[in-house]
């Protein structure tokens, strides 16, 4: 067997290559910032910042007549310092729907996407301002976009049971071709969904699992959390049963593609399953049990967090298991009024006498 290269090591290599490609299109002063940034942030975060800053530079060239004859690589730090608060406000409006120069398709951003891009730009400007390389920091003159609180979408306990039953038995209503595919992937899909619902791990943590990360002696999995920390997350008997069924059956029968020998979950191409594939299979099954909720792997994480809080009442335990750095994030999500209490409100007010 080939030397083990973990999913996260491979992803770091991929992001390093992506970052180099992005930086090759940017001016030298920007490259200095991202090289320095990469020592204190993950390569994935630095790469995301680089894309965000390049989008802003493209905006300046497209929208500001002063830069119309320049390319991104021609921009100078003095050019960046001339940006005004009004420019940034126009940029935030631009981000709602814009068309990159290399494509005809529009890219849209909601509140979260706009805030992420503006946050990256603020960090970029702050770096040069603190080092006295510029005297004006236009990002300090504007209000950052506010995020409106959204209701947490999750599955109810009866929907969780219905979902797992569906995956185990939906082959009864399929044509022969569909049934063959379902039989081939059923145990894997049950294991993935059960693991997400039974541990609350992120989808990226799920697809990054290697078979060596599963410890049946202690019923735990070693996950690589955001920020680079490794952590043991423990699971119960239902997750254990689903994992053993898959690992001792379907997974053991797979001959993986070279370089994917250690992956826990495989795609039908015998490669490590990807985030998009897990998102698709979650959507495929959950859309059959609820039409009013758009369920993603993150919503399964929310389902677990809610159930854990309702069972234990320990918000610090929920924060620790979910890998939240700030317990206030957990409080906002899981200590709010539950749907069960809201449903009581529907029965409390009578419009007519019986």
N, C-alpha and C positions, 0 to 999 in steps of 0.2 A: 504494500500500500504506500502511496506517495506521502511525503512529509505533510503533516496537517497544517494547512493555512486556514485560519478561521474566517468566517463570513466577514467579521469586522475588520480583520487585517486586509482582506481582499477589497472591501469597500473603501478602506483608507487609501489603498493604492489607486483605486479608480478615481476617488476625489482628488488625489494629488495630481493625477494626469489632467483631470478636468480643470483644476485650478491653474496649472501651467498654461493650458490652452487659452483660458480666459485672460490671464495676465499678459500673454503675448500680444493681445489686441489693445492693451491699455498703455498710457504714458508711464514713463519711468517713475515719477513721484508716487503714483498709485501702487506700482509694484513694490516699492519700499514699504508702504503701509501694510500690504497684505503679507509680505514676508515676515514683518514684525508681529503681525496679528496671529500668524500661524503657530507661534511659540506659546501663546496663551489660550488659544481656542482650538477646538477640533478642526480637522481639515475640512469636514463637511460644512461647519459653520462658516469658516473662512471662505470657502467656495461660494456659499450662498450670499455672503456679503459682497463678494466680487461681482457676481451676476447683478445684484441690486445696484451697485455703484455704476456698473457699465450701462444699465438701463437709464440711469439719470444722465450720464454723459451723452447717450444717444438722444435723449430728450432735448438737452441743451443745443446740440447741433441742428436738430430738426426744427426747433421752435424759436431760437434766438438768432436774429439776423447777424449779430456780431460774430457768430461762429459758423456761418453758413459755408464758408470756404475751407473749413477745417475738418480733419478726421479726428476720431477719438484719440489717436496717438499724438496728435498735434496739440491737444489741450495742455495747458500749463496750470501750475498751482495758482498763479495770478488770475487765470481765467475762472477758476473755481471760487476764488475769493470775491469776485465781482457779482456772484449770485446774490440775489436779494430775497427777502421774505416773500415778496410777491411771486417771484420765480418758483419758489418752493410750493406756494399755495396752488399755482397753476399746474405744477408737477403732480400734486396729489389728485387734482381733477383729471389730469392726463392718465394717471394710473388706473382709473376706473374702467377705461377701455382704450387700449392703444394698439397700434399696428407696427411691430418691429420692421426695420428696413428690409430684412431678408425674407419676409413672408407676407402673404396677403390676408392672413387670418388675424382677427382681433384677439388680444389677450385681455382678460378682465380680472379685476381684483376687488374683493369685498373689503370690509373694514379691517379684517385681520391681515390680509395681504398688503394693504396700503401701509398699515402700521409697521409691519416687518420691514418693508423697504425703506420707510422713513427712519426707523431705528438704526438700520445699517448705515444710512447716510449720516445720521447724527454721530455715530461712532467714528466714521471716516473723518468728518470735519473736526471732531474733538481731538483726534490724534495730532493733527497738524497745529491746532490752536494751542494745545497744552505745550507743545514743543516750540512755540513762538515762531513757527514758520509762516503763519498767517495772523493778521491782527483782527480780522472779522470772522465770526462764526455765525452764518445766517441761520443755521438750524436751531440756534438758541433763541431766535426771535419769533418762532412760531409755536403754536400749540400742537402737540402730537395728537393724532387721531384717537378718539375715544372708542372703545369697544362696548357695544351694547350687550348686556347680559342676555344669554339665550337659555331657554329652558333645556335642561338635561334630558336627552332622549335615551330611553333604555327599554329593555324588555321586561314585562311583568313575569312573575314566577310561572304562571300558566303558559305564557308564550315561550319561555325557555324550554319547558317540558315538551311543548308542541314542536318546537324547532328540532330538538334532538330526535324525537319520534319520527319526524318527517325525513331527516337524513337517513335514518335506519331503515325506513319502510317505503320511501317514495318510489322505489322501483316497481311497485305494483301497478302504477298508472303510466308506465313508459312504453314506447315502442321498442322493438328488439335492439336497435342500435343504441338508443338512449340507455336501455337497461344494461347493456354490456359495459358501457362507460361508467355508469353508476356503480356497478358491482366492482369495477376495477379501482374506483376511488372512494368508495363508501367508508371504509375503515379509516383511511387517511383523513377524510373530511370530518368524520365524527371525532377523531383525535384532535384535530386542529380546533374545531368549534368548542369541544369540551375543555381543552386546555385554556383557550381564551376566556371562556366563561368561568372556569374554575380557579384561575390564578390572577386574572386582570392584567396580564402582560401585554405590552404593546405589540402591534403586528410586526414591526421591525425586529423586536426581540424574539418573536415566534419563528420567523423565517431564518433568523440567524442561529438557531439552535443546532448544535451538532449532537450526534448520538452519544458522544462522551459527556455531554452536559446533563444527561438524565441520570439521576441517582435513585434507584428504586429501594436501596437500603434505607434511605432517610426520606423517600418520597419528595424529592426536591429537584429543581432544575437550576442550573447556573445561567443567569442571563447577564447580558452586557447592557447596562443602563445608559441613559443619556448622560453625557459628561464623562463617560469612560469608566464608570465604576462597575465592578462585577458584584453580583449579589445572588444569594440562594433564595429562591422562591419555592415555597412548599405547597404540595397539592394533596387532595384527599383521595378516597378510594375510587370515586367515579372517574377522575382523571387518570389514576393509575391503571384502571381496567381498560380505558380507551387507548392509552399509550401502549400498554402491553399487547393488546389485540392487534394494533397496527404494526408495532415493531417486530413482533414474533411471526406475523403473517405476511402482509403485503410488502412491508419494507424489506424483510429478509429475502424475499423472492426477487428483488430488483437488482439488476446489474447496472450501477450508476455510470454516467459519463465520467471520463477521467477528469479529476479535479473536484469532483462532487461526492467523493466516497464517504465523507464524514457527515454530510447533511442529514438531519433528522427527517425532514419532510421533503419529498420529491414531487416534481411536476410529472405530467405524463410523458415528458421528453427525457425523463431520468436525470434531470438536473435539480439543483436546489430550487424549491418553489420560491417564487418572488412575491413581493408585497402586493402587486397588482392582481396576481392570481388568487391570493387569499381574499382580497377585497371583492373580487368577482364571485367567488364561491359563497361568501357570506351574503352578498346581495341576492344571489340566485336562490338560496334557500329561504332567507328571511322575507323576501318579497312574496312568498307563498303563504306566509302566516300573518302578515300585517300589511295593509295598504296605506295606513295613515302614518307610519313611521319609516323613515329612511335609515335602515340599520347598516352600520359600517363596523369594522373590527373595533374602532374606538368606542362605538356605542356598546359593544359587548364588554369592553373594559369598564364603561360607566355602569353597566348592569351588575358586574361583579362588585364594584366599589360601593354601590348602593346597598346591595344585599349584605355585604360585610359590615357596613355601618349600622344597618338596621338590626343585625344579629348581635353585634358587640357593643354598639354605642361608643366605640373607642376611635375617635377621629385621628389620633396620633398613630394608631395601628394601621388604619386605612392609608394614611399618608406614607408610612414606611413601606408597606407592601406594594403600593402602586409606584413607589419611587419618586414621589413628589418632593422637591427640595424645600418648598414653602408650604407649611401646613395650612396657611390661609387659603391657598388654592383649593385644597381638599375641603375646607370648611364651606367655601362658597358653593362647591358642587354637591356635596353629600349631606350637609347638615341643614339644607334648606327644607321648606315644607314638602312633604312627600305627596305623590299622586293619591295615595290612599286617603290622606286627610282631605284633599281637594274633592274627592269623590263624595265624601260625607256632606260637603256643601251642596251638592246637587240634590240631596234628599232632605235638606234642612228647611228649604223654603217651599211652601205650597201655594200655588196660584189659585186653586179652588178648593173648597171644602169637599171632603169625601162624601 
